[in-house]
Amino acid sequence: MKTYIQINPQDNVCVALAPISAGTQINAGTTVTTLEDIPQGHKIALADIKEGEKVIKYGFPIGVAKQ
């Protein structure tokens, strides 16, 4: 069972469908390794998102990174 979903290929985040442990590799077009435990429903950045950059989900901006 897949534990995450990238809703749109243009998204720079994916969503945890179940709790994901630190050290888990996620391959959603690129491979990232989680640095901490991720609770179900939380977003995971698929690339560095710098302060002020848009967070893309559903193929559209849903917010701006604060940090």
N, C-alpha and C positions, 0 to 999 in steps of 0.2 A: 504494500500500500504506500502510495506517495504521501509524504508528510508536508508538502508545500505545493503551492500553485502560483504560476506567473500568469495572470489573467490575459494580458496582451503582450505580444512580443516586444513592443516598444517600452514596456514598463521597466523602471529601474529599481523596482522592489518586487518581492514575492510575498505571499502570505502563508504563515504556518497553519496547516490544517490539523495538526496535532502538536503537542509539545515536542520541541527539538532540543537535543542535548548539545552543550558546548562541544566543539570539535567535529561536528557533523559537516560533511561536505555537501554542498547544494550545487547542482549543475542545471542551471536554467539559461542556457546559451553561453554562459561563462561559469566557471567554478569558483565558489567562495566557501570558506570554512567559518562556521559560526564561532564567535569568541566567547559567548556566554549562552546559557540556557535561554531558549525563546519560547514563551508561552503560546498556546494555541490562539490564533486570531491576530497575532502581532505581525508587523511587516519586517522584512529582512532586506537590507540594501544589497543589490546585486553588483554595485560598483560604488566607488567613493562618491558621496553626495556632499558637496561643500556647502558651507553656510551661505544661504541666499539662493541656492539652486533649487529648481523645482523637483518635487517628488512626483513621479509619474506612476499612476495606477489606472487600470481600465483604458490605457492609451492616452490619458489626459492628466494634466496637472491637478493634484488634489491638495497641494500645500507647498510650503517653502521650508527648507531645512533651517532649523534654528542654530544648530551646532555642526 
